[in-house]
Amino acid sequence: MTKKILFLLVVFTSLLSTAQTTYTVSGKMLPKQDYKWLILYQVKGVKQVFKGNADLDEKGSFSIDMKENAEPGIYRLFYDMEKNLYLDFIFNNENVEVTFNPLKPERTAKYITSNENKLFLTYQKAIIIPQQEADSLQIAVFNATNTSKKLKLSSAFSAKVNRVNKIQQKFEDNSKGTLAHFFIKSSKYEFPKTPYNNFKEYYNGIKDHYFDNVDFTDKRFLNSNFLINKVTDFVLYLSSSDDLEIERKLRKEAIAIVLDKVQQNTVLKKQLLTSLMYTFVQTQDIVIVDHLVNLYRKLPFDMQDHKIVNQVVDSMRLAIGRKAPDFSWYDGQDKINLSTVDTASYYIVTFWSTTCPHCLKEIPKLHDYVKDKEAIKVIAVALEDQDANYFDFRDKFTAFTNVLGLKKWKNDIAVKYEVHSTPNYFIVDNEHKTIVAKPYDLKELKSLFVQLPKEEKTKKEVAEVKKDDKK
């Protein structure tokens, strides 16, 4: 009997131990707003892996059970697809309970439970202001013209850097044995002991020491977006310039520095290249995107995600600098193609509709603007469901090349140019038939033609644009 009791106690203890290995992510939105649900993802570089979901109760509370043996790393509570709002947090085999304002999640998050997140959040709050103060003193040093003032600022800078280093060391010591320790150590910002003498030294110093505390071989980066964010900042913000060609050169050099540090870690290289491609698709920089695509295609073939590459390439199809999609129209009996037409220096391909009230105000003004300009020709594509009103308007726009685009949004030309609203403008140069600008409206279009080469502008035309700008 005693043996049976002992056996049951062992089984019960074992079951209890197993039950305690299940953790929950819970909390409350304050205020709830109109949100009804949230989704839990595990962040794996550029990917989000679904891990669960929950409905919010009337008070904005939620709770999601973590699956047994859930990997430590960065996880994401996603709740607003339209505004792309979410809260990232560390999970490392402990319950996580958090409250946050859903409109400002990162700034308002408060962790009721989770030592990992409390540590990392406290670290971020403790170090950010001293770091900013040290940076401000550094800039003040090389802007100072008075020697005694420069010495005083230099002394203040060194004292502030010492303070930053003490805060950093304190949190590194206090977080040992946690996942937060890894992110705290990797976040360390390297200041010089004495300030730089000028901006060039300062800028080069930041770039040279930016990755000093990052171990690119550590696999924990694969289960977070930490390194991706750091690399993006390095390439996008630390390699910027007012001169586009210089900026592109700096960014290519920055990408090369990153890939050199990654070395043979092809999984990480794939993640970083994918993230950078998506980042530069947003800027629509065809030179950098093409460069990144070429680097991605040098990865082992079986590792490449061809769907991603195709998406990136397609997203850049209408970027400034790309060939304008070709289409044709008839001039009497003659079929004319955009790719071969040679009657102007620039072509404005505009999409409009007789059922669009804004078009009916703006397109006549466009006609007045170009009717006496030899170097500019307008190819006006009227997107219509039927041709009932089109011909009346066409006869008024004699300076245009008028094209009827039936089937409206499903018209072949509209589909090629991804037109979903009107009016819509594309400026195409004659020599290469590339898209040189995509002005938002007529006012922007006019201002662009003041800047563009080849177009002969009279003083009267320049004055017209300046007059419009004042309105």
SVG drawing of the C-alpha trace seen along z (x, -y; Angstrom):
<svg xmlns="http://www.w3.org/2000/svg" viewBox="-23 -86 65 88">
<polyline fill="none" stroke="black" stroke-width="0.4" points="0.0,0.0 2.8,-2.4 4.6,-1.6 1.4,-2.4 1.1,-5.8 4.7,-6.6 4.2,-5.7 1.2,-7.9 3.0,-10.8 5.8,-10.4 3.4,-10.4 1.4,-13.4 4.7,-15.4 5.8,-14.5 2.4,-15.7 2.6,-18.9 6.1,-19.6 5.0,-19.0 2.0,-21.3 4.3,-24.1 6.3,-24.1 3.4,-25.6 3.6,-29.4 1.1,-32.1 1.4,-35.5 -1.3,-37.7 -2.2,-41.3 -4.4,-44.2 -4.7,-47.0 -5.2,-50.4 -7.3,-51.8 -8.8,-49.0 -9.8,-51.1 -11.9,-49.1 -9.6,-46.1 -11.2,-42.7 -8.3,-40.3 -4.6,-39.8 -2.2,-37.3 0.9,-35.9 3.9,-35.4 7.4,-34.2 9.8,-36.6 12.4,-34.7 14.4,-37.4 12.2,-38.7 9.5,-36.1 6.6,-35.9 5.6,-32.4 2.0,-32.0 1.9,-30.7 -1.6,-31.5 -4.4,-34.0 -6.9,-35.4 -10.0,-37.5 -10.0,-40.6 -12.7,-40.7 -14.7,-43.9 -11.9,-45.2 -9.2,-44.7 -7.7,-41.6 -6.2,-38.6 -4.4,-35.4 -2.5,-33.0 -0.9,-29.7 2.6,-29.1 3.1,-25.8 5.3,-23.3 9.0,-23.7 8.4,-27.1 11.8,-28.5 13.2,-31.5 13.5,-34.6 11.5,-37.6 7.7,-37.2 5.1,-39.7 1.6,-40.6 0.0,-41.8 -3.4,-43.5 -3.7,-46.1 -2.9,-45.1 -4.0,-48.4 -1.7,-50.6 0.9,-47.8 0.7,-48.0 2.3,-45.4 4.3,-44.8 7.5,-42.9 8.8,-41.2 11.3,-38.6 10.1,-35.1 12.4,-32.8 10.5,-30.1 8.5,-32.4 5.1,-33.9 4.8,-37.3 2.1,-39.7 2.0,-43.2 -0.2,-46.3 0.2,-48.8 -1.6,-51.5 -2.3,-49.9 -1.6,-53.2 1.9,-53.6 2.8,-50.0 6.6,-50.3 6.6,-53.5 3.8,-52.5 4.5,-48.8 4.7,-47.8 5.6,-44.2 3.8,-42.9 5.6,-39.6 8.7,-38.6 12.1,-39.3 13.6,-39.3 11.4,-42.1 11.7,-44.1 15.4,-44.0 15.6,-45.0 13.0,-47.7 14.7,-49.2 18.1,-49.1 16.7,-50.9 15.1,-53.7 18.3,-54.0 20.8,-54.4 19.1,-56.3 19.2,-59.8 22.9,-59.6 23.8,-58.3 21.9,-61.2 23.6,-63.7 27.1,-62.3 26.3,-62.6 25.2,-66.2 28.4,-67.0 30.4,-65.4 28.8,-67.6 29.2,-70.7 32.9,-69.9 33.7,-70.1 31.4,-73.1 33.1,-75.0 35.5,-77.8 36.8,-78.9 39.7,-76.7 38.7,-76.9 35.1,-76.1 36.2,-73.1 38.3,-71.8 35.4,-72.2 33.0,-70.4 35.6,-67.7 35.9,-67.1 32.1,-67.0 31.9,-64.5 34.5,-62.1 32.5,-62.2 29.3,-61.5 30.8,-58.6 32.1,-57.2 28.6,-57.4 27.2,-55.6 29.8,-52.8 28.9,-52.3 25.2,-52.0 26.0,-49.5 28.3,-47.4 25.8,-47.4 23.0,-46.0 25.4,-43.5 26.3,-42.2 22.7,-42.1 21.4,-40.3 23.8,-37.4 22.2,-34.1 19.2,-35.7 18.3,-36.2 18.0,-39.9 21.8,-39.9 22.4,-38.9 20.4,-41.9 21.8,-44.3 25.4,-43.4 24.7,-43.5 23.2,-47.0 26.3,-48.5 27.3,-51.8 31.0,-52.4 32.0,-56.0 35.6,-57.2 37.3,-58.1 37.9,-61.6 35.8,-63.4 36.5,-63.4 37.8,-66.7 35.5,-67.0 32.4,-65.6 34.3,-63.3 36.1,-61.6 32.9,-61.3 31.0,-59.8 33.8,-57.3 34.1,-56.4 30.5,-55.4 30.7,-53.3 34.0,-51.7 32.7,-50.6 29.0,-50.1 29.2,-46.3 32.0,-45.9 29.6,-44.1 27.7,-42.1 28.6,-38.4 27.3,-37.6 27.8,-33.9 25.4,-33.8 22.3,-31.8 20.1,-33.7 19.9,-36.5 17.9,-34.1 15.1,-34.1 14.7,-37.9 14.7,-41.0 17.4,-42.7 20.2,-42.3 18.0,-43.1 17.0,-46.4 20.7,-47.2 21.9,-46.4 19.0,-48.4 20.0,-51.5 23.7,-51.0 22.9,-50.8 20.0,-53.2 20.8,-55.9 24.5,-55.8 25.2,-55.8 23.1,-58.7 24.2,-61.7 22.6,-64.7 24.3,-63.5 22.5,-60.4 25.5,-58.9 27.6,-59.2 24.8,-57.8 24.5,-54.8 28.2,-54.2 28.2,-54.5 25.2,-52.1 26.9,-49.5 30.0,-49.7 27.9,-49.3 26.2,-46.2 29.6,-44.8 30.8,-45.4 27.8,-43.6 28.1,-40.6 31.8,-40.3 30.9,-40.0 28.3,-37.4 30.9,-35.4 29.6,-31.8 26.4,-32.0 24.1,-31.7 20.9,-31.5 21.7,-34.9 22.9,-36.3 19.5,-35.4 17.6,-37.0 19.6,-40.3 19.4,-40.5 15.7,-39.8 15.1,-42.5 17.2,-45.1 15.4,-44.3 12.1,-45.0 13.5,-48.2 14.8,-49.6 11.7,-48.7 10.0,-51.3 12.5,-53.9 12.1,-52.8 15.9,-53.1 16.4,-50.8 20.2,-50.8 20.3,-49.5 17.4,-47.1 19.0,-45.6 22.3,-45.3 20.7,-43.5 18.7,-41.2 22.0,-40.3 23.6,-39.5 20.6,-37.4 20.8,-35.4 24.4,-34.4 23.1,-32.5 23.0,-28.7 20.1,-28.0 18.2,-25.7 18.2,-28.4 16.7,-31.1 13.1,-32.0 12.2,-32.8 8.7,-34.1 10.3,-36.8 12.7,-37.8 9.8,-38.0 7.8,-40.1 10.7,-42.5 11.4,-42.8 7.7,-43.3 7.4,-46.0 10.1,-48.0 8.6,-47.6 7.2,-51.2 10.0,-52.8 11.6,-56.0 14.4,-55.0 12.6,-51.9 11.4,-51.5 7.9,-52.7 5.5,-49.8 4.8,-49.9 1.4,-50.3 -0.1,-51.4 -2.8,-53.6 -4.0,-54.6 -3.5,-57.9 -5.9,-57.5 -4.8,-54.2 -1.3,-54.3 -0.5,-52.2 1.8,-54.1 3.8,-52.7 5.0,-54.6 8.4,-52.8 9.0,-54.2 7.1,-57.5 9.5,-60.4 7.6,-63.7 8.7,-65.4 11.4,-65.5 8.9,-64.3 5.6,-62.5 3.1,-62.8 1.1,-59.6 -2.0,-60.6 -4.9,-58.4 -8.3,-60.2 -12.0,-59.5 -15.1,-61.4 -16.8,-60.1 -14.0,-61.6 -15.0,-65.0 -11.4,-65.9 -10.2,-65.0 -12.8,-67.3 -11.2,-70.1 -7.6,-69.2 -7.3,-67.7 -8.5,-71.0 -5.8,-72.8 -3.2,-70.3 -4.4,-70.9 -4.0,-74.7 -0.5,-74.1 0.9,-72.0 -1.0,-73.2 1.8,-75.6 4.7,-73.4 6.6,-71.7 8.8,-69.6 5.9,-68.1 3.2,-65.8 0.4,-64.3 -0.9,-60.8 -4.3,-61.0 -5.8,-57.6 -9.5,-57.9 -10.5,-54.9 -14.2,-54.3 -16.8,-51.7 -18.5,-52.9 -17.6,-55.5 -20.8,-57.6 -19.2,-60.9 -15.6,-60.3 -15.8,-61.7 -17.3,-65.0 -14.3,-65.5 -11.8,-64.2 -12.8,-66.9 -12.0,-69.6 -8.5,-68.3 -6.9,-68.8 -3.4,-69.1 -3.5,-65.6 -3.0,-62.2 -6.3,-60.8 -6.6,-57.1 -9.9,-55.4 -9.4,-52.8 -12.5,-50.7 -13.0,-48.3 -11.8,-51.1 -9.5,-49.6 -9.3,-46.3 -8.1,-48.0 -4.8,-46.5 -2.9,-49.9 -4.3,-50.6 -3.2,-47.2 0.3,-47.6 0.6,-50.9 -1.1,-49.7 -3.6,-52.5 -6.4,-52.4 -7.3,-56.0 -7.5,-59.1 -6.0,-61.5 -2.6,-59.7 0.6,-61.0 3.8,-59.4 6.5,-61.5 8.5,-59.6 11.6,-60.8 11.9,-60.4 15.5,-59.2 15.3,-56.1 11.6,-55.9 12.1,-55.6 9.9,-56.9 11.6,-60.1 8.8,-61.2 5.4,-60.3 3.9,-63.6 1.1,-63.5 -0.9,-66.3 -0.7,-69.1 1.0,-71.5 3.9,-69.0 4.0,-68.2 4.5,-71.8 7.2,-72.3 9.0,-69.2 9.1,-70.6 10.8,-73.7 13.6,-71.4 13.8,-68.8 16.4,-69.3 15.6,-69.6 12.4,-71.5 12.8,-75.1 11.1,-77.3 10.3,-80.9 10.3,-83.4 6.5,-83.5 6.3,-79.7 8.6,-79.7 6.5,-82.6 3.3,-80.6 4.7,-77.7 5.8,-80.1 2.4,-81.8 0.7,-78.3 3.0,-77.5 1.8,-80.5 -1.8,-79.5"/>
</svg>
